[in-house]
């Protein structure tokens, strides 16, 4: 996937929760062949930088917010 596009899709629940926790805007939930994709705005390709911070563990987030976002996204999956 080209990370410089205006949208970013991921099927990774935990990365999607992380994106929500750091303030990325979830704009859609898509389904393809029994797989759900979280669709985020990706202005200026910012998610590429966030993804590196996620992988390297260099971003600090509030654990409670992260857990709440996991729960919210799980609920969204079960509704969709």
C-alpha positions in Angstrom: 0.0 0.0 0.0 1.2 3.5 -0.8 1.5 5.3 2.5 1.4 8.7 0.9 -2.3 8.3 -0.1 -5.0 10.3 1.6 -6.4 7.2 3.2 -4.8 4.3 5.0 -6.4 0.8 5.5 -5.4 -1.8 8.0 -7.0 -5.0 9.2 -4.8 -5.0 12.4 -7.1 -4.3 15.3 -4.3 -3.3 17.6 -2.6 -0.9 15.1 -6.1 0.6 14.3 -6.6 1.1 18.1 -3.2 2.7 18.3 -4.0 5.1 15.4 -7.3 6.1 17.1 -5.5 6.6 20.4 -2.9 9.0 18.9 -5.7 11.0 17.2 -6.1 9.6 13.7 -9.5 9.9 12.2 -11.3 6.7 11.5 -13.5 7.3 8.4 -14.9 3.9 7.4 -15.0 0.2 8.0 -14.7 -2.0 4.9 -15.2 -5.7 4.4 -13.5 -7.8 1.8 -13.7 -11.6 1.7 -14.6 -12.0 5.4 -11.9 -9.6 6.5 -12.6 -6.1 8.0 -10.5 -3.1 7.2 -10.3 0.1 9.3 -10.0 3.1 7.0 -8.2 6.2 8.3 -7.5 9.6 7.0 -3.8 9.9 6.1 -3.1 13.5 5.5 0.5 14.3 4.5 1.4 10.6 4.8 1.6 11.0 8.6 0.6 7.4 9.3 4.0 6.1 7.9 5.7 8.0 10.7 3.2 6.8 13.3 3.7 3.2 12.1 7.4 3.5 12.6 6.9 4.8 16.1 4.4 2.0 16.9 6.9 -0.7 15.7 9.8 0.9 17.5 7.8 1.5 20.7 8.8 5.2 20.8 5.4 6.7 21.3 3.8 7.1 24.7 0.0 6.6 24.9 -2.5 6.4 27.7 -3.1 2.6 28.2 -6.7 3.1 29.3 -7.5 5.1 26.1 -5.8 2.3 24.0 -7.9 -0.4 25.7 -11.1 1.6 25.3 -10.3 2.0 21.6 -9.8 -1.8 21.3 -13.2 -2.3 22.8 -14.8 0.3 20.6 -13.4 -1.1 17.4 -14.3 -4.7 18.4 -17.9 -3.4 18.9 -17.8 -1.8 15.5 -16.6 -5.0 13.9 -19.4 -7.0 15.5 -22.0 -4.5 14.4 -20.8 -4.3 10.8 
